[in-house]
């Protein structure tokens, strides 16, 4: 008879695998947390997104419904399939016991809501004995719908444990809403410096047609990401004679508005929207600076990745970014304000000594990110929650 301790069964719930910070964090954890201690299952509501191909081959996978990529190429048939899919998902939302009976063959020690999008999914699980963990990646102070933000804050009280991706995220909830959680942790997102550098060499991006220096940014094209502001700043710098180019990697609902803005201002040759890239690292590596003009963030992985590639950062001082970038050391941090971001970018041209100092300091920035420490921290949290479950079962 084996003396091996029983593995802790963990279920991660996730809506889908579109390119984004949360799915990347989940996949990274599933690849790197100790397999001798945990038996992992990933449950996707929709089998769709650019990151589907990165699901580990040995991972247990539960798919609730097909993704668009698996549907008919006939537009009429696809509409029928989408309507039928939506109807089934609505039934599963209303009657989660049916979902679990049909799709979930096992019981789990721990169920994890990977973001607020999965809160209801996990809290409505018919398994009342599993420990429920919420993972929160959002700076609620910037939510334009404060009623929704407060609802999410209150909903987290129903979980057995809450994990915040940055200390700032946890602190603002206490400061602005006077809410604390009896069981919570701060766990930073892991960054693999060696892998980022390796992927950055997979192909070359020359930017030959663009004027130097090159500012690169990666993010969803959403109004809160500030790219409309960055376009205005770019135009102002060009008009003042500071030649440069900007490339932005990402897609989103603001894409058409940004294209129109760029066209109207005559910036087509110097402000480029390159779309989503599965491997953005060669684009970052071959740029000169990384800029993030966002109004709201939690703990954006791309900042760590840009630092791993030794790129000086110019970013807004929001969310967990000050926990990642040392202002004046390996980057420049400013408020979300068009004039302040403009002045920060202008320093590239007017303060060469400061910029050179920042460039030199980025060479040691990778030392701030210890992935092994993060995996040990998550392992400890899961083991503690499982121990509580065992004690509850014995009592």
C-alpha positions in Angstrom: 0.0 0.0 0.0 1.4 3.4 -1.0 2.3 5.9 1.7 2.1 8.7 -0.8 -0.1 11.6 0.6 -3.4 12.1 -1.2 -3.2 14.8 -3.8 -5.3 17.9 -3.3 -7.9 18.2 -6.1 -8.1 21.7 -7.4 -10.6 23.1 -10.0 -9.8 26.4 -11.7 -12.9 28.0 -13.3 -12.3 30.3 -16.3 -14.7 31.7 -18.9 -12.4 31.3 -21.9 -8.8 31.6 -23.0 -8.7 34.9 -25.0 -5.3 36.6 -24.8 -5.1 38.5 -21.5 -3.4 38.7 -18.1 -5.7 36.4 -16.1 -5.7 33.4 -18.5 -2.0 33.7 -18.8 -1.6 33.7 -15.0 -3.9 30.6 -14.7 -2.0 28.6 -17.3 1.3 29.5 -15.8 0.2 28.2 -12.4 -1.2 25.0 -13.9 2.2 24.4 -15.6 4.3 25.2 -12.6 2.6 24.3 -9.3 3.8 21.0 -7.9 2.1 18.0 -9.6 3.1 15.7 -6.8 0.9 17.7 -4.4 -2.0 18.8 -6.6 -4.4 17.2 -9.1 -5.5 20.1 -11.3 -8.6 20.5 -13.5 -9.3 23.5 -15.7 -13.0 24.1 -16.5 -13.7 26.4 -19.4 -17.1 27.8 -20.1 -16.1 28.4 -23.7 -13.3 26.5 -25.6 -12.1 29.6 -27.4 -9.3 32.1 -27.5 -5.7 32.5 -28.7 -4.4 30.7 -25.6 -6.2 27.4 -26.1 -3.2 26.0 -27.9 -1.1 26.7 -24.7 -3.2 24.3 -22.5 -0.8 21.8 -21.0 -1.2 18.4 -22.7 -1.4 16.5 -19.4 -4.0 18.8 -17.8 -7.5 17.5 -17.1 -9.9 19.8 -19.0 -13.6 20.3 -18.8 -15.3 22.2 -21.6 -18.8 23.4 -21.1 -19.5 24.7 -24.6 -17.7 25.0 -27.9 -15.9 28.1 -29.0 -16.6 30.1 -32.1 -13.6 28.5 -33.8 -15.3 25.1 -33.6 -18.5 26.3 -35.1 -19.8 26.2 -38.7 -18.2 28.6 -41.2 -21.7 29.2 -42.5 -22.9 32.5 -41.0 -26.5 31.4 -40.7 -25.6 28.1 -39.1 -23.2 29.9 -36.7 -25.9 32.2 -35.5 -28.1 29.2 -34.7 -25.2 27.6 -32.9 -24.5 30.7 -30.9 -28.2 31.1 -29.9 -28.3 27.4 -28.8 -25.0 27.9 -26.9 -26.3 30.9 -25.1 -29.5 29.1 -24.1 -27.6 26.2 -22.6 -25.2 28.5 -20.7 -28.2 30.4 -19.3 -29.7 27.0 -18.1 -26.4 26.1 -16.5 -26.1 29.5 -14.8 -29.6 29.1 -13.3 -29.3 25.4 -12.5 -25.6 24.7 -11.7 -26.5 21.3 -10.3 -27.4 20.3 -13.9 -24.0 21.6 -15.2 -22.1 19.7 -12.5 -24.0 16.5 -13.1 -23.4 16.6 -16.8 -19.9 18.0 -17.0 -18.1 17.6 -13.7 -17.4 13.9 -12.9 -15.3 14.5 -9.8 -15.5 16.4 -6.5 -12.8 18.9 -5.6 -11.1 20.0 -2.4 -10.7 23.6 -3.7 -12.6 25.5 -6.4 -11.1 28.7 -7.7 -12.7 31.7 -9.3 -9.8 33.0 -11.5 -11.4 36.5 -11.7 -14.6 38.3 -10.8 -16.1 36.9 -14.1 -16.1 33.4 -12.4 -17.4 34.5 -8.9 -20.9 33.3 -9.4 -19.7 30.1 -11.1 -17.8 29.1 -8.0 -20.1 30.4 -5.3 -23.0 28.5 -7.0 -21.1 25.2 -7.1 -23.4 22.5 -5.7 -20.4 21.0 -3.8 -20.8 22.8 -0.5 -17.7 21.1 1.1 -15.1 22.4 -1.3 -13.1 25.4 -0.2 -13.9 28.4 -2.4 -11.1 30.9 -3.4 -11.5 34.2 -5.2 -8.6 35.6 -7.2 -9.0 39.4 -7.7 -7.1 41.3 -10.4 -9.0 44.6 -10.5 -8.6 48.1 -9.2 -12.2 48.8 -8.2 -11.7 52.5 -7.6 -11.6 53.1 -11.4 -14.8 51.2 -12.1 -17.3 53.8 -13.6 -20.1 51.6 -12.2 -19.5 51.9 -8.4 -22.6 49.9 -7.6 -21.1 47.0 -9.6 -17.7 47.4 -7.9 -19.3 47.4 -4.4 -21.3 44.2 -5.3 -18.0 42.5 -6.3 -16.4 43.6 -3.0 -19.3 42.3 -1.0 -19.4 39.1 -3.0 -15.8 38.3 -2.1 -16.9 38.1 1.5 -18.7 34.8 0.7 -15.4 33.1 -0.3 -13.3 31.1 2.1 -10.2 32.9 1.0 -9.4 35.9 -1.3 -6.1 36.3 -3.2 -5.2 39.8 -4.4 -2.6 40.2 -7.2 -1.2 43.3 -5.7 -1.1 44.9 -2.2 -2.6 48.1 -3.7 -5.7 46.3 -4.8 -6.3 45.0 -1.3 -5.5 48.3 0.3 -7.8 50.5 -1.8 -10.8 48.3 -0.8 -10.0 48.9 2.8 -9.4 52.6 2.2 -12.3 53.5 0.0 -14.9 51.0 1.1 -13.8 50.1 4.6 -14.0 46.4 3.8 -11.5 43.7 4.9 -11.5 40.0 4.6 -11.0 37.5 7.4 -8.8 35.3 5.2 -6.8 36.9 2.3 -3.3 37.0 0.7 -1.4 39.1 -1.7 0.2 36.9 -4.5 2.1 38.6 -7.3 1.9 37.2 -10.8 4.9 35.1 -11.7 7.4 36.2 -14.5 9.9 33.8 -16.1 12.7 36.1 -17.2 14.6 33.4 -19.1 11.5 32.3 -21.1 10.7 35.9 -22.0 14.2 36.5 -23.2 14.2 33.2 -25.2 10.9 34.0 -26.9 12.1 37.5 -27.7 14.7 35.8 -30.0 12.2 33.6 -31.9 12.1 36.2 -34.8 13.4 39.6 -35.5 11.4 42.8 -35.7 13.4 45.5 -37.4 11.0 48.5 -37.5 12.9 49.6 -40.6 10.2 51.9 -41.9 9.7 53.7 -38.6 11.6 56.6 -37.2 13.5 56.0 -34.0 13.2 55.9 -31.1 10.4 53.4 -30.9 7.9 53.4 -28.0 6.1 50.0 -27.6 2.9 49.3 -25.7 0.9 46.1 -25.2 -2.7 46.2 -24.0 -6.3 45.8 -24.7 -7.7 48.6 -26.9 -10.2 49.9 -24.3 -10.9 53.5 -23.3 -9.5 53.0 -19.8 -6.1 51.9 -21.3 -5.4 55.5 -22.4 -4.4 54.9 -26.0 -6.5 57.8 -27.2 -4.5 60.0 -24.9 -1.2 58.5 -26.1 -2.1 59.4 -29.7 -2.6 63.1 -28.7 0.8 63.0 -26.8 2.5 61.5 -29.9 1.1 64.3 -32.1 2.3 67.0 -29.7 5.8 65.6 -29.5 6.0 65.3 -33.3 4.8 68.9 -33.7 7.6 70.0 -31.3 10.2 68.3 -33.4 10.7 65.2 -31.3 10.7 62.5 -34.0 9.7 59.0 -32.8 7.3 56.2 -33.5 4.8 54.3 -31.4 3.6 50.7 -31.9 0.7 49.2 -29.9 0.0 45.5 -29.7 -3.5 44.4 -28.8 -7.1 44.5 -30.0 -10.4 45.6 -28.5 -13.5 47.7 -28.8 -11.7 51.0 -29.2 -9.8 49.9 -32.3 -12.0 51.6 -34.9 -12.1 54.8 -32.8 -8.3 54.9 -32.5 -7.8 54.2 -36.3 -10.1 57.2 -37.0 -8.2 59.4 -34.5 -4.9 58.4 -36.0 -6.1 59.0 -39.6 -7.6 62.4 -38.7 -4.4 63.6 -37.1 -2.3 62.3 -40.1 -0.2 59.9 -37.9 -0.6 56.8 -40.0 3.1 56.5 -40.7 4.3 56.8 -37.1 1.5 55.4 -34.8 1.0 51.8 -35.6 -1.7 49.4 -34.3 -0.3 45.9 -34.8 -3.1 43.8 -33.4 -2.8 40.9 -30.9 0.4 38.9 -31.0 0.8 35.5 -29.4 4.5 36.3 -29.0 4.8 40.0 -28.3 8.3 39.8 -26.9 10.3 40.4 -30.2 8.3 43.6 -30.7 9.1 44.8 -27.1 12.8 43.7 -27.4 13.4 45.6 -30.6 11.7 48.8 -29.4 13.6 51.4 -27.3 11.1 52.1 -24.6 7.9 50.6 -23.1 5.0 53.0 -22.4 1.8 52.2 -20.6 -0.6 55.2 -20.5 -3.4 53.3 -18.6 -6.0 54.9 -16.4 -6.6 51.7 -14.5 -4.5 48.5 -13.9 -4.1 45.8 -11.3 -0.7 44.1 -11.7 0.0 44.0 -15.4 2.4 41.1 -16.4 3.6 43.1 -19.4 5.4 45.6 -17.2 7.5 42.8 -15.7 8.1 41.3 -19.1 9.3 44.6 -20.5 11.7 45.0 -17.5 12.9 41.4 -18.2 13.8 42.7 -21.7 15.6 45.6 -20.1 13.3 48.3 -21.5 12.9 51.6 -19.6 9.3 52.0 -18.5 7.2 55.1 -18.8 3.9 54.4 -17.1 1.0 55.8 -15.1 1.3 55.4 -11.4 -1.9 53.2 -11.0 -2.8 49.9 -9.4 0.1 47.6 -8.5 2.5 49.2 -11.0 4.5 51.1 -8.2 5.1 47.7 -6.7 6.8 46.7 -10.0 8.6 49.8 -11.2 10.8 52.0 -9.0 10.1 55.5 -10.2 13.3 57.3 -11.3 15.3 54.0 -11.0 14.1 51.6 -13.7 11.2 53.7 -15.0 9.3 56.9 -14.9 5.9 56.9 -13.1 3.3 59.7 -13.5 -0.3 60.3 -12.8 -2.9 59.5 -15.5 -2.8 63.0 -17.0 -2.0 63.9 -20.6 0.5 66.6 -19.7 2.3 64.5 -17.2 2.7 61.5 -19.6 3.8 64.0 -22.3 6.5 65.5 -20.0 7.7 61.9 -19.0 8.0 60.9 -22.7 9.7 64.2 -23.5 12.5 63.3 -21.0 13.7 60.7 -23.5 14.8 63.6 -25.7 15.7 66.2 -23.2 17.3 64.4 -20.3 19.7 61.8 -21.7 21.6 61.3 -18.4 18.5 60.3 -16.6 17.4 58.0 -19.4 20.9 56.4 -19.5 20.8 55.8 -15.7 17.3 54.2 -16.1 18.6 52.0 -18.9 21.5 50.7 -16.8 19.2 50.0 -13.9 16.9 47.8 -15.9 19.7 45.3 -16.2 19.0 44.2 -12.6 15.3 44.6 -12.6 14.7 40.8 -13.1 16.0 40.2 -9.6 12.7 41.6 -8.2 10.7 38.7 -9.6 11.1 35.3 -7.9 8.7 32.8 -9.5 9.6 30.0 -7.2 8.7 32.1 -4.2 5.3 32.8 -5.7 4.6 29.1 -6.5 5.6 28.2 -2.9 3.2 30.9 -1.6 0.3 29.6 -3.7 1.1 26.0 -2.6 1.0 27.0 1.0 -2.4 28.7 0.6 -3.9 25.7 -1.1 -2.5 23.3 1.5 -3.9 25.5 4.3 -7.3 25.7 2.8 -7.4 21.9 2.2 -6.4 21.4 5.9 -9.3 23.5 7.0 -11.6 21.3 4.8 -10.3 18.1 6.4 -10.7 19.5 9.9 -14.3 20.6 9.0 -15.1 17.1 7.7 -13.7 15.5 10.9 -15.7 17.8 13.2 
